[in-house]
Amino acid sequence: AQSVTQPDIHITVSEGASLELRCNYSYGATPYLFWYVQSPGQGLQLLLKYFSGDTLVQGIKGFEAEFKRSQSSFNLRKPSVHWSDAAEYFCAVASYNNNDMRFGAGTRLTVKP
Amino acid sequence: EAGVAQSPRYKIIEKRQSVAFWCNPISGHATLYWYQQILGQGPKLLIQFQNNGVVDDSQLPKDRFSAERLKGVDSTLKIQPAKLEDSAVYLCASSSVTGGRETQYFGPGTRLLVL
């Protein structure tokens, strides 16, 4: 079965600095990959997804992610972080023939003024 | 378009009591999911419905958890009796398919505290 590892439990960045959140997946075939964001007390909001094609995916709120098959990674990036980006970020992987979505444990982002 | 609706948003109960959560998916979404998210962890799938049929309930603790989606729209998730370890956020999601690919959209969740 597929699985996801988010190596960083907590990351702190200064407002205006760049951001990269790491995600590594395990899956034998072509994965479907997602990044979700969860603000305190809120549900999960889809930031972006990768199914196929261009390996650099653009999402909402200025986020992008790059699929690297050779590294089994799908890291999330943002060039300049805003205070409102402080939240929990989840990477998820789903298989092709079923919709069994597995989530990572999440990375909590703190933004310093 | 309206999102996935869930109620209640918060619930506090004592162990061994029963509790029920309600979910109304996005209109037209045939697939509905219930997830359990324990504090500090990512969501874990409990059950998946396709219309009113169960597709996957392999991770649902069936001795105490039950779920139904009688008319293929709204769904309820019940816990009876609740245990302390059931304290979590219960997320409902529904999905749409575009170009043969599925995307899940999540509701705000129900936060359950079992005392």
Interface residues (C-beta under 8 A of the other chain):
Chain A: V4 Y32 F34 Y36 G41 Q42 G43 L44 Q45 L46 K49 F51 F90 A92 A94 N98 N99 D100 M101 R102 F103 G104 A105 G106
Chain B: V4 Q6 T31 G40 Q41 G42 P43 K44 L45 Q48 V55 D56 L91 A93 S95 G99 R101 E102 T103 Q104 Y105 F106 G107 P108 G109 R111
